[in-house]
């Protein structure tokens, strides 16, 4: 009888042990947050060949779009305003939570509800050139389009497809459950925004007049659709 009790107790202990191990494993698995992986892009790793040449120009186009293809562009005049891609896609599209573009090369072709069709990545680039930039489309075989696509392909090479990475998607916005207060907003703008974007949202133009040091937030020189530089939404191009 004692032997039966001992064997039963031993079996019960073994079951409890394995259950506790499984629980611990599940807890450790739950603690792992793959989205917290942070990717740092090192521009010194751009290859020293023809592809690398296109990548470098693509990065330059992201950072200094208006200089190259703006209304006074040295390599073409495609934009209708003097904004740069990096005004929204910060750090040339590699900054976390800032309209990050590091997965764009593998995310396209993609169905876009606004257009009601599948767009290639090249068409999506022109979509941005024509809409927020008020411009005309780049030729699909142009040096500039090839440079954009080469750059997107290169930054995508830093992405580990087996895990998510930090800042791939913008942070969600939680709006307060109260009416907007324009007077409070005016105070906050004066305290936090005016030093860069100007007292009237006009931005700060570069001395050469080609593009902005800090972009305007509305008006004819801004985006066709006003894009708040810290939020993932579009609003009508009006002063509110």
PyMOL commands that set and color helices and strands:
alter all, ss='L'
color gray80, all
select helices_A, chain A and resi 2-31+34-36+43-45+50-63+65-69+85-87+90-93+104-107+121-130+143-156+182-192+194-197
alter helices_A, ss='H'
color red, helices_A
select strands_A, chain A and resi 110-112+117-119+204-205+212-214+226-227+234-235
alter strands_A, ss='S'
color yellow, strands_A
deselect
rebuild
show_as cartoon
